[in-house]
Amino acid sequence: KQWYQRRVAITAGTDADSNPSPDDEDEEPPSESEVTEPEPYPESELEAIRSAVLELKNEGNTHFRTCEYYKAMEVYSEALMKCRRQLDEERGVLYANRAACHLAKEEYAEAEEDCTSALEINSKYVKALLRRAQAREKLDKLSPALEDYEKVLELDPGNRTATPAALRLPDQVKQQQEKLKEECIGKLKDLGNLVLRPFGLSTDNFKMVQDPNTGGYNIQFSQEK
């Protein structure tokens, strides 16, 4: 994906605001801790840089509207490369816009990452919250997705995307948690059986019985198993 060729330099600056590009695939991107913050732009240059960033953002939006998602990512990334901390609002918008491109290409992990970058700049950015919720739902991260949808509704009550999702997901979250609990218990039983087998026992020899008076549980042993 060619747009990743520009992603390294982007971490130094970031922001974006509409619905919806990176660098060389052969190079390993540095971690955020390895990216140093460049010096702020002089005030005399700042407005010219802001205008250039806005022009690139509009160009990216044009590509997005014509479904040229990778080209849009590339342009958004180029704009991010020009941004510094003085342009936080623009950075947030650009990250959110690029996330929309990732969603359109079903690149949900990348979409989640870009939305998180936008939200680190502005935690109340509704579009970024909504897109991250959608990405997380696709990644089967149902509980975090629900949290994001609920935050969207706190900021934008009646949001037409978040409202049905916030009604739909609680049952799915509960089912997912129950499934994970059963899988965990199954793994613990397998481990217990491995330990008990040399003694001619298994976890079936032990039963948890609830005390009706205290509500606590006692473990009872039976040799009949």
N, C-alpha and C positions, 0 to 999 in steps of 0.2 A: 504494500500500500504506500504509494508515493508520498502521501501527505505526511507520513510519519517522519519524513526526512527533515522536517523543520521543527519537530517537537522539542528538541533539546533546549533551544534558546528560549522557548516560550515560557518556561517555568519562571524566568526572571521577571515577567510581567504578565497580568491576566485580567480580563473582564468582558461581559457581553449581555445583550438585552432582547434579542428576538428569538423566534422559534429556531430553532437551530440557531490540523494539518502539519503536519510534522516533517522529518528529515531523513537522512541516509539509513537504509535498512542494515547496512554493513557495520554501522557504528553502534556501540552499546550506549544508550542514553545514560547520562550521569544521574545519580539520585538527587533529590531535592536538596539534601545537605551539601552536595558538591557544587551546587549552582550558587554563585555569589550574586548578590543584588548589585546591579550597576549603579553608578552615580546618578542622582536625579538630574533631569533636564534643567538647564537654565530657564528661568521664567521667560526670557526673550524667545526661546525656541518652543516652548510648551504648546502654544496655540497652533503652531504649524504642524507639530507632531500629532496633536489631537485631530486636526483636519485630515491628515493623511490616514490616521487610524479609522476615522469615520468613513472616508472614501473606500477603504478596503472592506470595511464591514458591509457597506452597501453593495459592493461588488460581490461579496460572499453571499449576501441575501439574494441577489439576482441568480447566482448559480443554484442556490437552494431551491428557489421557486421553479427552476427548470429541471429539477431533480438531478443536477450535476453535483452530487453530494461530496465526492472526493475532491473535486475542484473547489467547492465551497470550503471544505476543511482546510485545504492548502492556503486559501486566501485568509481565512480566519486566523490561521496559525501565523501567517506573515504579519497580520495586524498585531497579534499578541507579542510578537518579537519586538515590535516598536514600542509597546507599552511599558511603563514603569509604574512604580507604586503611586505616582501622582495621578495616574489614570485608572484608579480602581474601578470606577463605574463602568468604563469601557471594557476593562479586562473581564469583569463579571459577565457582561453581555456576550462577549466573544466566546467565553468558555461555554455558556449556556447554548449559544448558537451552534457551536461545534458539537455539543452533546446531541442536539436535535439531528444533526447529520448522522451521528453514530446510531441513534435510534432508528433512523430511516434505513440504515444498512444492517440492522440487527446486530450491531456491535455493542452489546449491552454493558459489558464490563467497562469499556472505554467511555460510554455515555455516563455511567455512574461516576467514574473518576472525574470527568470534566464538570459534571454538576456539583460534585463535592468541592472542587476548586472554586466554582462560582459562589457556592454557599459559604465558603471560608471568608469570602470578601463581603458578602451580604447574606446573613442567615435568614432574612425574610424575603428572599427573592423567590416569588411564587412559581415562576416558570421553571427555575432550576429545581425547586422542590418537587414539582409535578413530574418533570422529566426523570428525576432520579427515582421517584416512586415507581414510574412505569418501567424503568430499567431494572430496578430491584425485583419487581414482580416477575419480570421475564427471567431473571436469574434465580427465581425460586427463593428469594430472600423476603419471604412474605411478611414477617414481623417488622423488619425495618421499612418495608414498603408501606405498610399500614401506618406506621408512625409518620412517614412523610406525607401521606394523604391527609392524615388528621391535622398536621401542621398547616397544610394548604387550606383546609377548611377553617382553621382558626384565623387565617389571614384573609381568606376569600370565601366566606360562607356561601354555600350554594353553588360552588364550582361544579360545573356539569360533568367533569371527568372524575374529580375526587369524590363526589357525593356517592355515586353507585359503588365505587371501589371501597369506600369506607364501610359500606353496608355489606359488601360481598366478602371481604377478606377475613373478618374475625372468625368465622366458622372454618375457613381454610387454614388460618393460623393455628387454631385449636387442633384440627386434624393433623397438621404437620407436626405439632408438638407431641401429640399422642403417638404418632408413628416413630418419632425420634426416641421417645421414652421407651417404647417397646423394643426398638433396635438396641438401645443401651442396655436394657434389662437382659435381652437375649445374649449380648456379648458378655455381660457379667456372669450369667449362668454358665456360659461356655467356659469362662475362666475358672469359675468355681468347680465345675465338673472335672476340669483338668487337674485341679489340686486335690479333689476328694477321691478321684478314681483309684489311686493306689491303696486307699483304705477301704475299698469296696463300697463307697458311698457316692451319692450324687446330690445335687441341689434339691432333688425331689424328696429327699429325706428331711428337708426343713420346710416349715410352713410358717408364714407370718399370720398371727391371729390378733385381731384388734380387741383391746380391753374395752368393754362397753361402758365402764365407769369412768375411765380416764381418757379414752380416745387414743391412747398410745398402742403400740404394737409389741407383741412378744413373739419370739421365735421358738417354735416347738419342734422337737426332734422325734422322728418316727423311724424305726428300723424295718417297717413293713415295706417300704418302697424298694 
